[in-house]
Amino acid sequence: MTVTDPATGRTGHVVFTEEHDALRASIRAFVQREIVPFVAEWEEKTFPDSIVRRMGELGFLGLSVPEEYGGQGGDYFCNLVLAEEIARGGSGGFLMGLSVHTDMVIPPILEFGTEEQKRRWVTPGVAGEQIYSLGITEPDAGSDVANIRTRAVRQDGGWLINGSKTFITNGHRNSMILLVTKTDPGAGHHGFTLFLVPMDSPGVVRAKKLRKMGMHASDTALLSFTDVWVDDSAVLGTVGKGFEQIMWELQAERLIGAAGCLAYGQYAFDKTHSYAGERHTFGRPLGQHQAIRHKFADMATKLAAARALIYQTARGYAAGEYPVREISMSKLYATQVAWEVADQCVQIHGGAGYMDEYDVSRVLRDIRLYRIGAGADEIMLDVIGKSYGF
């Protein structure tokens, strides 16, 4: 919902204040200056760690992190602004790598970590001095989190970890991984524990760099853990409560992912809108043909509807609610809309849209992941359906 304040004449969405608008302008300027010129290069080489450090210097990595840990002390809507504006840079891989660090790993440490863990991991993470990963998916366990096999057993006053993780974003550059393990195989959902595992620990191997359909600007790894020993200070939260804790994490991940994905779809829309005004066919701009004009009308309507759902859900989440149904709806609908928009944008570009030199080609490849990661469409549908008692 967009409104105009009759007193100030300011136009914007009701969840954002003038402070959010100022933040958006600052991030947008940074993106135009330090991300946009390098997107093509990052597709070939992945983004450099230096861009993360630069964002840390500017205070963009801890927008909602308390000031005592180096953050800016802002609200959850600041995170939405960051995701949306990074998406405008046109690099889905960078957006993904950054989101894992800022919105998937740091929040659980703040929520469940000890003071020592927050000082050790959050502060340098917010400064951009270290980059983190989340380790859930395994070769035989993805959306079925309860089926993971990575084990952590008590030994020598600490824990011995064995197993493997795959599809790990930032897995070739991370200094720490938030690892989901099974500590009591017979305890069902109460047999999981989270560990903060330094990647330089003996026994941790970055086994393989994985090649992907899209998200080429981010590195994705297959990791193995062989007799990796950590002490009790590596346990995040409570032993046996890891499943509940990672489910908590997934809600925030899904909502911020929905916002970033939709903004990336909007990026494709905007690029295609410009193309349709410049490209002439049959003696007039492409966008003036009814068939194309109707495509834009349909895309714009769905983008607006998905955005309204995300923002409304974010209001509840920021107020302390735990709206699992609405978050699942937001993630499902926004990612489907973004994918549909990206596909239509390629179609409008015609043969040019199939060429890598046009941004919509990259967006289509990148955006497909969002309908799989953090809970596939089918999982979201099941969560929503069960919420109605079925």
C-alpha positions as CSV (number, residue, x, y, z in Angstrom):
1,M,0.0,0.0,0.0
2,T,1.4,3.4,-1.1
3,V,0.0,6.5,0.5
4,T,0.6,10.3,0.4
5,D,0.9,12.2,3.6
6,P,-1.3,15.3,3.2
7,A,0.9,17.2,5.7
8,T,4.3,16.6,4.1
9,G,3.4,15.5,0.6
10,R,5.7,12.5,1.1
11,T,4.8,9.4,-0.8
12,G,5.9,5.9,0.3
13,H,4.7,2.7,1.7
14,V,3.3,2.8,5.2
15,V,5.9,0.5,6.7
16,F,8.7,2.9,5.8
17,T,9.7,6.2,7.5
18,E,11.8,9.1,6.3
19,E,14.7,7.5,8.0
20,H,14.2,4.3,5.9
21,D,13.9,6.5,2.8
22,A,17.3,8.1,3.6
23,L,18.8,4.7,4.2
24,R,17.5,3.5,0.8
25,A,19.0,6.5,-1.0
26,S,22.3,5.9,0.7
27,I,22.4,2.2,-0.2
28,R,21.2,2.9,-3.8
29,A,24.0,5.4,-4.3
30,F,26.5,2.8,-3.0
31,V,25.0,0.1,-5.3
32,Q,25.2,2.3,-8.4
33,R,28.8,3.2,-7.6
34,E,30.3,0.0,-6.3
35,I,28.2,-2.9,-7.5
36,V,26.6,-2.2,-10.8
37,P,29.9,-1.6,-12.7
38,F,31.2,-5.0,-11.6
39,V,28.2,-7.3,-12.1
40,A,29.5,-8.9,-15.3
41,E,32.9,-9.4,-13.8
42,W,31.5,-11.1,-10.7
43,E,29.5,-13.5,-12.9
44,E,32.8,-14.8,-14.1
45,K,34.9,-14.7,-10.9
46,T,32.3,-14.4,-8.0
47,F,32.1,-11.3,-5.9
48,P,35.3,-10.3,-3.9
49,D,35.4,-10.3,-0.2
50,S,36.5,-6.7,-0.3
51,I,32.9,-5.6,-1.2
52,V,31.7,-7.2,2.0
53,R,34.4,-5.4,4.0
54,R,33.4,-2.1,2.3
55,M,29.8,-2.6,3.3
56,G,30.9,-3.2,6.8
57,E,32.9,0.0,6.8
58,L,29.7,1.9,5.7
59,G,27.6,0.2,8.4
60,F,25.3,-1.7,6.0
61,L,25.9,-5.2,7.4
62,G,24.3,-4.7,10.8
63,L,21.4,-2.4,10.2
64,S,19.2,-4.0,12.8
65,V,22.0,-5.3,15.0
66,P,22.3,-3.6,18.4
67,E,25.0,-0.9,18.6
68,E,26.8,-2.8,21.3
69,Y,27.8,-5.4,18.7
70,G,28.8,-2.8,16.1
71,G,25.4,-2.5,14.4
72,Q,23.2,0.4,13.7
73,G,20.4,-0.5,16.0
74,G,17.7,-0.1,13.4
75,D,14.5,-2.1,12.9
76,Y,13.6,-5.1,10.7
77,F,12.4,-2.8,7.9
78,C,16.0,-1.7,7.4
79,N,16.8,-5.3,6.4
80,L,14.0,-5.2,3.8
81,V,15.5,-1.9,2.4
82,L,18.9,-3.5,2.1
83,A,17.6,-6.6,0.4
84,E,15.6,-4.6,-2.1
85,E,18.3,-2.2,-2.9
86,I,21.0,-4.8,-3.3
87,A,18.7,-6.6,-5.7
88,R,18.5,-3.4,-7.8
89,G,22.2,-3.9,-8.4
90,G,21.5,-6.8,-10.7
91,S,23.6,-9.5,-9.2
92,G,21.5,-12.3,-7.8
93,G,24.6,-14.1,-6.6
94,F,25.8,-11.2,-4.5
95,L,22.4,-10.7,-3.1
96,M,22.3,-14.4,-2.1
97,G,25.8,-14.5,-0.6
98,L,25.1,-11.3,1.4
99,S,21.7,-12.4,2.6
100,V,23.1,-15.7,4.0
101,H,25.6,-13.7,6.0
102,T,23.4,-10.9,7.3
103,D,20.0,-12.5,7.6
104,M,20.5,-16.2,8.0
105,V,23.5,-16.5,10.3
106,I,23.9,-13.4,12.4
107,P,20.2,-13.2,13.6
108,P,20.3,-16.7,15.2
109,I,23.5,-15.9,17.0
110,L,21.9,-12.7,18.4
111,E,18.8,-14.6,19.4
112,F,20.3,-17.7,20.9
113,G,24.0,-17.0,21.5
114,T,26.0,-16.3,24.6
115,E,27.6,-12.9,25.1
116,E,30.9,-14.4,24.2
117,Q,29.5,-15.8,21.0
118,K,28.0,-12.5,20.0
119,R,31.3,-10.7,20.6
120,R,33.3,-13.4,18.8
121,W,31.1,-13.7,15.7
122,V,28.5,-10.9,15.4
123,T,30.9,-8.0,15.8
124,P,33.5,-9.0,13.1
125,G,30.6,-10.2,10.9
126,V,29.0,-6.8,11.1
127,A,32.3,-5.2,10.3
128,G,32.7,-7.3,7.2
129,E,35.9,-8.8,8.5
130,Q,34.5,-12.3,8.4
131,I,31.9,-14.0,6.1
132,Y,29.6,-16.8,7.3
133,S,27.6,-19.7,5.9
134,L,24.6,-21.7,7.0
135,G,24.9,-25.5,6.9
136,I,21.6,-27.4,6.6
137,T,21.3,-29.2,3.3
138,E,23.0,-32.5,2.8
139,P,23.3,-34.9,-0.2
140,D,20.3,-36.8,1.2
141,A,18.5,-34.2,3.1
142,G,17.2,-30.8,1.8
143,S,13.7,-29.6,2.7
144,D,13.4,-32.7,5.0
145,V,15.6,-31.1,7.7
146,A,14.7,-33.8,10.1
147,N,16.5,-36.4,7.9
148,I,20.0,-34.8,8.2
149,R,22.8,-37.2,9.1
150,T,25.6,-35.0,10.2
151,R,26.4,-36.3,13.7
152,A,27.9,-34.6,16.8
153,V,28.8,-36.9,19.7
154,R,30.3,-36.1,23.1
155,Q,34.0,-36.7,23.3
156,D,36.9,-35.4,25.4
157,G,34.8,-32.7,27.1
158,G,33.6,-31.4,23.7
159,W,31.9,-32.6,20.5
160,L,33.2,-34.7,17.6
161,I,31.4,-33.9,14.3
162,N,31.2,-36.1,11.2
163,G,29.1,-35.6,8.1
164,S,28.8,-33.5,5.0
165,K,26.8,-30.5,3.7
166,T,26.1,-29.4,0.2
167,F,24.8,-26.4,-1.7
168,I,26.5,-24.2,0.9
169,T,26.5,-20.5,-0.1
170,N,29.8,-18.7,0.7
171,G,31.3,-22.2,1.3
172,H,34.6,-21.3,-0.3
173,R,35.1,-18.0,1.5
174,N,33.5,-18.4,4.9
175,S,35.4,-18.3,8.2
176,M,32.6,-20.0,10.1
177,I,29.6,-22.1,9.4
178,L,26.4,-22.4,11.5
179,L,26.0,-26.1,11.3
180,V,22.9,-28.2,11.9
181,T,23.8,-31.6,13.5
182,K,22.0,-34.5,15.0
183,T,23.1,-35.2,18.6
184,D,20.5,-37.7,19.6
185,P,19.2,-39.8,16.7
186,G,16.5,-41.4,18.9
187,A,15.0,-38.1,20.1
188,G,13.2,-37.0,16.9
189,H,12.9,-33.3,16.6
190,H,14.5,-32.9,20.0
191,G,17.7,-34.5,18.9
192,F,19.3,-31.6,16.9
193,T,21.9,-29.1,18.0
194,L,23.4,-26.1,16.3
195,F,27.2,-25.5,16.3
196,L,29.3,-22.5,15.3
197,V,32.2,-24.2,13.6
198,P,35.3,-22.3,12.6
199,M,36.2,-23.3,9.0
200,D,39.9,-23.6,9.9
201,S,39.1,-26.5,12.3
202,P,41.1,-29.7,11.6
203,G,38.9,-32.1,9.6
204,V,36.9,-29.4,7.8
205,V,37.4,-29.8,4.0
206,R,36.0,-27.6,1.3
207,A,35.5,-30.7,-0.9
208,K,34.2,-29.2,-4.1
209,K,33.2,-26.0,-5.8
210,L,29.7,-26.6,-7.3
211,R,28.6,-25.4,-10.7
212,K,25.1,-24.0,-10.9
213,M,22.4,-22.9,-13.4
214,G,22.5,-19.4,-12.0
215,M,23.8,-17.3,-9.1
216,H,27.2,-17.4,-10.7
217,A,28.4,-14.5,-8.6
218,S,28.2,-16.5,-5.4
219,D,30.4,-19.5,-4.6
220,T,28.6,-22.7,-3.6
221,A,30.4,-25.6,-1.9
222,L,30.2,-29.3,-0.9
223,L,31.8,-29.5,2.5
224,S,32.9,-32.5,4.6
225,F,33.5,-32.8,8.3
226,T,35.7,-35.6,9.5
227,D,36.3,-36.0,13.2
228,V,36.0,-32.2,13.7
229,W,36.3,-31.5,17.4
230,V,34.8,-28.4,19.0
231,D,34.3,-27.5,22.7
232,D,31.1,-26.5,24.4
233,S,31.6,-22.8,23.4
234,A,30.7,-23.8,19.9
235,V,27.1,-24.9,20.8
236,L,24.6,-22.3,19.8
237,G,21.6,-22.2,22.1
238,T,20.6,-25.3,23.9
239,V,21.6,-28.9,23.1
240,G,18.6,-30.7,21.7
241,K,16.8,-27.5,20.7
242,G,18.5,-27.1,17.3
243,F,15.5,-28.0,15.2
244,E,13.3,-25.4,16.9
245,Q,16.1,-22.8,16.6
246,I,16.6,-23.5,12.8
247,M,12.9,-23.4,12.2
248,W,12.9,-19.9,13.8
249,E,15.7,-18.9,11.5
250,L,13.9,-20.2,8.5
251,Q,11.0,-17.8,9.0
252,A,13.2,-14.7,8.8
253,E,15.1,-16.2,5.9
254,R,12.0,-16.9,3.9
255,L,10.6,-13.4,4.4
256,I,13.8,-11.6,3.6
257,G,14.3,-13.9,0.6
258,A,10.8,-13.1,-0.7
259,A,11.6,-9.4,-0.5
260,G,14.9,-9.7,-2.2
261,C,13.6,-12.1,-4.9
262,L,10.6,-9.8,-5.7
263,A,12.9,-6.8,-5.9
264,Y,15.1,-8.7,-8.4
265,G,11.9,-9.4,-10.4
266,Q,11.2,-5.7,-10.3
267,Y,14.7,-5.0,-11.6
268,A,13.9,-7.2,-14.6
269,F,10.6,-5.4,-15.1
270,D,12.3,-2.0,-15.0
271,K,15.0,-3.1,-17.5
272,T,12.4,-4.5,-19.8
273,H,10.2,-1.4,-19.5
274,S,13.1,0.7,-20.8
275,Y,13.8,-1.8,-23.6
276,A,10.1,-1.8,-24.7
277,G,10.3,2.0,-25.0
278,E,13.5,2.0,-27.0
279,R,12.9,-1.0,-29.2
280,H,10.8,-0.3,-32.3
281,T,8.8,-3.0,-34.2
282,F,6.3,-2.4,-37.1
283,G,7.0,1.3,-36.9
284,R,6.3,2.0,-33.2
285,P,7.8,1.3,-29.8
286,L,7.5,-2.3,-28.7
287,G,5.6,-1.4,-25.6
288,Q,2.8,0.3,-27.6
289,H,1.6,-3.0,-29.0
290,Q,-1.4,-4.2,-27.1
291,A,0.0,-7.7,-26.5
292,I,3.1,-6.3,-24.8
293,R,1.2,-3.5,-23.0
294,H,-1.0,-6.1,-21.4
295,K,2.0,-8.2,-20.3
296,F,3.3,-5.1,-18.4
297,A,-0.1,-4.5,-16.8
298,D,-0.3,-8.1,-15.6
299,M,3.3,-8.1,-14.3
300,A,2.9,-4.8,-12.5
301,T,-0.3,-5.9,-10.8
302,K,1.2,-9.1,-9.5
303,L,4.4,-7.4,-8.3
304,A,2.3,-4.9,-6.4
305,A,0.1,-7.6,-4.8
306,A,3.2,-9.7,-3.8
307,R,4.9,-6.6,-2.4
308,A,1.8,-5.7,-0.3
309,L,1.7,-9.2,1.1
310,I,5.4,-9.1,2.1
311,Y,5.1,-5.7,3.7
312,Q,2.0,-6.6,5.6
313,T,3.6,-9.8,6.9
314,A,6.7,-7.9,7.8
315,R,4.7,-5.5,10.0
316,G,3.5,-8.4,12.1
317,Y,7.0,-10.0,12.2
318,A,8.6,-6.7,13.3
319,A,6.0,-6.3,16.0
320,G,7.0,-9.6,17.5
321,E,4.4,-11.9,15.9
322,Y,5.4,-15.3,14.5
323,P,3.2,-15.4,11.3
324,V,4.3,-18.7,9.8
325,R,1.3,-19.0,7.5
326,E,1.7,-15.5,6.1
327,I,5.5,-15.8,5.8
328,S,5.0,-19.1,3.8
329,M,2.4,-17.4,1.6
330,S,4.8,-14.5,1.0
331,K,7.6,-16.7,0.1
332,L,5.5,-18.9,-2.2
333,Y,3.7,-16.1,-4.0
334,A,6.6,-13.6,-4.3
335,T,9.0,-16.2,-5.7
336,Q,6.4,-17.5,-8.2
337,V,5.6,-14.0,-9.3
338,A,9.2,-13.0,-9.6
339,W,9.9,-16.1,-11.8
340,E,6.9,-15.4,-14.0
341,V,8.0,-11.8,-14.4
342,A,11.5,-12.8,-15.3
343,D,10.2,-15.3,-17.8
344,Q,7.9,-12.7,-19.4
345,C,10.7,-10.2,-19.5
346,V,12.9,-12.6,-21.5
347,Q,9.9,-13.2,-23.8
348,I,9.4,-9.5,-24.4
349,H,13.1,-9.1,-25.3
350,G,12.7,-11.9,-27.8
351,G,16.0,-13.4,-29.0
352,A,17.9,-10.7,-27.3
353,G,16.6,-11.9,-24.0
354,Y,18.3,-15.2,-24.5
355,M,21.7,-13.6,-24.8
356,D,23.9,-13.1,-21.8
357,E,24.6,-9.5,-22.7
358,Y,21.1,-8.6,-21.6
359,D,20.4,-8.5,-17.9
360,V,17.1,-10.4,-18.1
361,S,18.9,-13.6,-19.1
362,R,20.9,-13.5,-15.9
363,V,17.8,-12.7,-13.8
364,L,15.9,-15.7,-15.2
365,R,18.8,-18.1,-14.4
366,D,19.3,-16.6,-10.9
367,I,15.7,-16.2,-9.8
368,R,14.8,-19.9,-10.3
369,L,16.6,-20.8,-7.1
370,Y,14.2,-18.9,-4.9
371,R,11.4,-21.4,-5.6
372,I,13.7,-24.2,-4.2
373,G,15.9,-22.7,-1.5
374,A,14.7,-22.1,2.1
375,G,11.7,-24.3,1.5
376,A,10.5,-25.4,-2.0
377,D,7.1,-24.4,-3.4
378,E,5.7,-27.8,-2.4
379,I,6.9,-27.4,1.2
380,M,5.3,-23.9,1.4
381,L,2.0,-25.2,0.1
382,D,2.1,-28.0,2.7
383,V,2.9,-25.6,5.5
384,I,0.0,-23.3,4.4
385,G,-2.4,-26.2,4.0
386,K,-1.6,-27.6,7.4
387,S,-2.1,-24.2,9.0
388,Y,-5.8,-24.6,8.1
389,G,-6.0,-27.9,10.0
390,F,-5.6,-30.3,7.1
